[in-house]
């Protein structure tokens, strides 16, 4: 069952995380979410515009918004902290104004969904 990250994180928590931890940066033309306290890094891929193949050694999640489909993939993750990843993605969807974006582990691109079935 897919849920909006908004159901798990209160608005006050989002404002706190937004103002203290996360920011985006372009590295080699790739947009990345970074957390300056823990050094968590998550690459962002626009699935309609970029060729994306998931890396099995990283955490990959997908965002389905009103007018966009995104892939989120960690960079060199060592210790998996699900709550921190959720905060980072909640901050990002708020940052880009896609408040109702659904986050899922299922690839929303049709050819990839058919392969898994």
N, C-alpha and C positions, 0 to 999 in steps of 0.2 A: 504494500500500500504506500503510495507516494504522499508526502506531506510537504507543506511549505515550511521552510526553516523558521518562519515567523511563529509557528505554533510551539516551538521549543525554546525560543529566546525572547525575553521581554524587550520592549522598546527601550527602557532605561539601560538594560545591559548592552543593547546595540549602540546607544549613544556613547556609553563609556568606552566600548571597544573601538568605536569609530574615532574617538578623539585621542586615544592613547596608543593603540597598537598597530593598526594596519594602514598600508598605503599601497599604491600601484606604481610600477615603474616599467619602462620598456627596456628590455635587455636583448640585444641582437634582433630587434624588430618584434620581439615577443612580449606581450603584456603579462606581467607577473604580479600577484598579490604577495606582499611580504609583511611579516610580523617582526618588528624590530626587536622585540624582547626575546622571542624564542628562535628566531631565524627561520621559521617556517616559510617556505616558498611554494606557491601554487601557480602553474602556468595556466593561461586562459586561451582557449582556442574558439574562434567563431566557426562553427561547423559548416555554415553555408559558404564560407570564404576560404577556409584552409583545409588542407589534407591532414587528417589526424588519425594516427594509429596508436592505440593505447599501449603503454609500457607496462608489462606484467609485474615489474619490480616496484611500481609506484601505485599510489591510490588514485583512482580515476573516478570522477563523478560527472554527471551531466546536468545542465540546467535547461529547462524548457520554459521560455518566456512568451510574452504576447507576440513578439515579432522577431525572436531570435532563439537559436539553439547553441548552447555553449558546452565545451568540455573543460573540465578542471582537472589538472594532473599535478600531483606533488613533485617536487624536485629533491632528489636524494633524501627521502624521508628515512629517518632512523627509528625514532620512537613514535608510534602511531598514537596520537592524542585526538580521538574523535571529536571531543568537545571543541578543541582549538580549531580544527578544520571546519566544523559547523559554524563557529563564530566568524571565521574568515570569509566563508561563503555568504553568510547572512549579511555581513558588513558589505561585501561586494555587490550583492543584488540590490541592497539599499542604495549604495553609492551610484549605481547605474540607473536607478529608478525603476527597476523591474521587481516591485514589491511582491507580486504574486508568482514569481518564478518558482517552479517546482524543481527540486533537486532529487535526482534518482541515480541509481547505479546502472540502470539499463541504458544502453546506447540508443538514442532516439532516431538514428538514421536507419531507414528501412532495410538496406542490404545487410547491415550488421545484426539487426533484429532477426532476420530470416536465417542467418547462419547459426545463431544460437539455438533456434527451435529444433 
